[in-house]
């Protein structure tokens, strides 16, 4: 089971930005509640790096 601090990467397209309350498409890190935490990023790799960096900095 995922802990509340776990993040997932999602690729949001133009038609989905309103659902996540963001203004542009791209890769985003979302928490388990579906709230955008980081982004947008141009690639999955960039998003995953940011999630690892955030986890390392917060000690999660």
Buried (B, 14 or more C-beta within 10 A) or exposed (E): EEEEEEBBBBBBEEEEBEEBEBEEBBBBBBBEEEEBBBBBBEEEEBBBEBBEEBEEEEEE
